[in-house]
Amino acid sequence: MSCSCRKGKRLSSLLTKEIEEFFGALSKNPKAFSLLLEVVNSFRPTDSPQIKAERVFLAVKDMVELGLISFSSAEKVLKTLKTFFQSGDRQRGDLLEVLVSKLGPFTFKGRYRRINQCKVYKKRRKLSDKEIDVAFSGRGILELHECKANMVRQWRDPLRRGKRGSKLKFLNSLPVECENGKKIIPCCSGLDGEFACQYVRMVLKFYNYRRIEVFGRKELLQKFREKLSRKG
């Protein structure tokens, strides 16, 4: 039976002024894409405002010294990052959802339909109240993303108990539950670097969640470059 992701939200509902400004910084400074995402990934809600401000300043300083952004644009990038981090922790997750949504599916090519924050249905039956952050529906395939700005903090061991493990168990079950319909590809997506992504893959493998793909900063950068090349 074919499964689908329905009753979601429009992407516009996730967009805030701060997120739009962050995307403006990404588009105007494409060389700094990876480092800008690394700053968001390293954010800790428990850090004091002074520590956050210092981390942002040092990151922008590194971007200038590495030639990733121009000296003239540094002030604007600094202001954008400060405003973004002052606006609350939820912005990080929403930023990642918007980024994944804009970059498009990671596992297939061709036309697709996107829906945000939806529920999985098998024909008319809702399989769970668990929410899928981003879904891409193509011909014969459904790619489902669980987005976490920092996957290592979210998916650290142990995972057997609590909501964290139950969400992964649900995602991992979907390819079997929806067998004989659309091919289901569940994904965990984050802003983590490659070493952190390898750790997450090991944890998922240990708990036998082997049907879940893991995408991090490396894959996001690759998709971002593909978008830029098509525009060029």
Phi, psi and omega per residue, in radians:
M1 nan 2.464 -3.095
S2 -1.374 2.418 3.076
C3 -1.854 2.696 3.116
S4 -2.536 2.856 3.096
C5 -1.982 2.086 -2.992
R6 -2.353 3.028 3.082
K7 0.985 0.870 3.123
G8 -1.811 -2.769 -3.113
K9 -2.097 2.840 3.034
R10 -1.401 2.655 3.126
L11 -1.047 -0.578 -3.107
S12 -1.050 -0.438 -3.131
S13 -1.222 -0.320 -3.132
L14 -1.630 -0.269 -3.044
L15 -1.392 2.218 3.021
T16 -2.073 2.965 3.111
K17 -1.032 -0.720 -3.112
E18 -1.141 -0.727 3.131
I19 -1.181 -0.724 3.116
E20 -1.082 -0.694 3.102
E21 -1.171 -0.640 3.095
F22 -1.112 -0.753 3.110
F23 -1.149 -0.551 3.043
G24 -1.092 -0.707 3.106
A25 -1.146 -0.674 3.111
L26 -1.117 -0.786 -3.080
S27 -1.227 -0.573 -3.129
K28 -1.455 -0.341 -3.115
N29 -2.284 1.114 -3.037
P30 -1.063 -0.493 3.130
K31 -1.159 -0.429 -3.096
A32 -1.627 0.138 -3.069
F33 -0.884 -0.937 -3.043
S34 -1.121 -0.737 -3.101
L35 -1.253 -0.614 3.080
L36 -1.096 -0.722 3.113
L37 -1.226 -0.555 3.109
E38 -1.131 -0.643 3.105
V39 -1.085 -0.760 3.135
V40 -1.150 -0.707 3.135
N41 -1.105 -0.598 -3.075
S42 -1.461 -0.115 -3.120
F43 -1.073 2.357 3.050
R44 -2.130 2.172 -3.134
P45 -1.012 -0.472 -3.098
T46 -1.443 -0.160 3.121
D47 -1.167 2.546 3.107
S48 -1.247 2.775 3.089
P49 -0.987 -0.579 3.137
Q50 -1.163 -0.743 3.132
I51 -1.154 -0.750 3.121
K52 -1.068 -0.772 -3.127
A53 -1.119 -0.690 3.123
E54 -1.171 -0.713 3.137
R55 -1.102 -0.736 3.129
V56 -1.123 -0.781 -3.123
F57 -1.074 -0.800 -3.127
L58 -1.145 -0.623 3.120
A59 -1.141 -0.775 3.124
V60 -1.150 -0.670 3.092
K61 -1.049 -0.762 3.107
D62 -1.103 -0.709 -3.141
M63 -1.060 -0.716 3.120
V64 -1.174 -0.827 -3.088
E65 -1.151 -0.527 3.121
L66 -1.483 -0.056 3.139
G67 1.329 0.357 -3.118
L68 -1.454 -0.501 3.020
I69 -2.347 2.728 3.130
S70 -1.396 2.763 3.117
F71 -1.072 -0.622 -3.098
S72 -1.195 -0.469 -3.127
S73 -1.636 -0.107 -3.064
A74 -1.068 -0.718 -3.105
E75 -1.102 -0.730 3.134
K76 -1.148 -0.753 3.126
V77 -1.112 -0.728 3.126
L78 -1.057 -0.799 -3.141
K79 -1.121 -0.718 3.137
T80 -1.076 -0.785 -3.133
L81 -1.167 -0.739 3.131
K82 -1.042 -0.828 -3.137
T83 -1.096 -0.711 -3.125
F84 -1.076 -0.804 -3.088
F85 -1.317 -0.386 3.102
Q86 -1.383 -0.230 -3.013
S87 -1.569 0.048 3.038
G88 1.987 2.749 -3.055
D89 -1.214 -0.536 -3.088
R90 -1.058 -0.491 -3.111
Q91 -1.023 -0.566 -3.096
R92 -1.122 -0.817 3.129
G93 -1.139 -0.716 3.127
D94 -1.154 -0.648 3.094
L95 -1.039 -0.795 3.138
L96 -1.112 -0.748 3.115
E97 -1.051 -0.749 3.131
V98 -1.140 -0.721 -3.128
L99 -1.103 -0.848 3.104
V100 -1.044 -0.725 -3.130
S101 -1.088 -0.751 -3.106
K102 -1.263 -0.568 -3.093
L103 -1.352 -0.411 3.075
G104 1.582 3.138 -3.059
P105 -1.097 2.581 -3.081
F106 -1.740 -0.288 -2.991
T107 -2.021 -0.048 3.118
F108 -2.642 2.793 3.124
K109 -1.870 3.002 3.059
G110 1.707 -3.053 -3.084
R111 -1.208 2.612 -3.132
Y112 -2.700 2.856 3.001
R113 -2.042 2.373 -3.110
R114 -1.954 2.506 3.039
I115 -2.493 2.483 -3.082
N116 -1.924 2.527 3.033
Q117 0.860 1.079 -3.053
C118 -2.021 3.057 3.106
K119 -2.029 2.600 -3.111
V120 -1.558 2.272 3.107
Y121 -2.102 2.547 2.994
K122 -1.966 1.778 -2.881
K123 0.994 -2.050 -3.100
R124 -1.660 -0.087 -3.054
R125 -1.637 2.168 3.079
K126 -1.321 2.183 -3.068
L127 -1.356 -0.501 -3.090
S128 -2.906 2.780 3.004
D129 -1.468 -0.060 3.130
K130 -1.152 2.368 -3.016
E131 -1.629 2.430 3.016
I132 -1.707 2.190 -3.046
D133 -1.169 -0.864 -3.138
V134 -2.444 2.315 3.097
A135 -2.220 2.373 3.054
F136 -2.059 2.092 -3.121
S137 -1.904 2.021 3.091
G138 -2.016 -2.977 -3.130
R139 -1.266 1.901 3.098
G140 1.344 0.213 -3.087
I141 -2.589 2.531 3.118
L142 -2.354 1.976 -3.123
E143 -1.784 2.133 -3.034
L144 -2.042 2.246 -3.079
H145 -2.005 2.268 2.909
E146 -1.787 1.990 -3.001
C147 -1.774 2.192 3.067
K148 -2.366 2.136 -3.093
A149 -1.010 -0.604 3.079
N150 -2.258 1.694 -3.066
M151 -1.198 -0.595 -3.106
V152 -1.083 -0.744 3.110
R153 -1.167 -0.641 -3.082
Q154 -1.356 -0.752 -3.004
W155 -1.838 0.487 3.116
R156 -1.258 2.735 3.093
D157 -1.218 2.496 0.018
P158 -1.576 2.689 -3.070
L159 -2.086 0.013 -3.034
R160 -1.137 -0.653 -3.019
R161 -1.901 2.761 3.029
G162 1.481 -3.113 -3.044
K163 -1.169 -0.604 -3.081
R164 -1.038 -0.867 -3.127
G165 -1.197 -0.618 -3.109
S166 -1.189 -0.587 3.110
K167 -1.180 -0.748 3.107
L168 -1.130 -0.702 3.119
K169 -1.068 -0.728 3.114
F170 -1.114 -0.837 3.135
L171 -1.034 -0.775 -3.098
N172 -1.152 -0.462 -3.095
S173 -1.400 -0.337 -2.981
L174 -1.110 -0.716 3.119
P175 -1.014 -0.555 3.112
V176 -1.425 -0.771 -3.128
E177 -1.030 -0.636 -3.075
C178 -1.757 0.293 -3.114
E179 -1.018 2.572 -3.102
N180 1.351 0.066 3.012
G181 -2.060 -2.394 3.059
K182 -1.164 2.565 3.043
K183 -1.267 2.200 -3.110
I184 -1.781 2.245 3.090
I185 -2.116 1.721 3.095
P186 -1.385 2.465 -3.061
C187 -2.379 2.494 2.896
C188 -1.840 2.149 -3.082
S189 -2.135 2.450 -3.121
G190 -2.705 -3.104 -3.141
L191 -1.745 0.230 -3.081
D192 -1.274 2.678 3.045
G193 -1.311 3.080 -3.015
E194 -1.134 -0.687 3.130
F195 -1.077 -0.746 3.127
A196 -1.152 -0.671 3.120
C197 -1.117 -0.670 3.099
Q198 -1.107 -0.655 3.078
Y199 -1.085 -0.803 3.139
V200 -1.074 -0.722 3.111
R201 -1.073 -0.678 3.121
M202 -1.154 -0.718 3.124
V203 -1.121 -0.784 3.126
L204 -1.086 -0.709 3.119
K205 -1.129 -0.711 -3.141
F206 -1.051 -0.681 -3.133
Y207 -1.556 0.137 3.077
N208 1.183 0.486 3.010
Y209 -1.625 1.173 -2.955
R210 -1.508 -0.124 -3.114
R211 -1.616 -0.010 -3.077
I212 -1.681 2.208 3.047
E213 -1.461 2.651 3.116
V214 -2.134 2.190 3.120
F215 -2.193 2.294 -3.129
G216 -2.216 -2.675 -3.043
R217 -1.057 -0.625 3.137
K218 -1.060 -0.822 -3.120
E219 -1.238 -0.634 3.081
L220 -1.090 -0.743 3.124
L221 -1.111 -0.726 3.122
Q222 -1.062 -0.788 3.118
K223 -1.145 -0.658 3.123
F224 -1.089 -0.763 3.120
R225 -1.137 -0.654 3.085
E226 -1.076 -0.717 3.109
K227 -1.090 -0.777 -3.119
L228 -1.113 -0.708 -3.114
S229 -1.149 -0.609 3.113
R230 -1.223 -0.615 3.096
K231 -1.207 -0.611 -3.131
G232 -1.217 nan nan
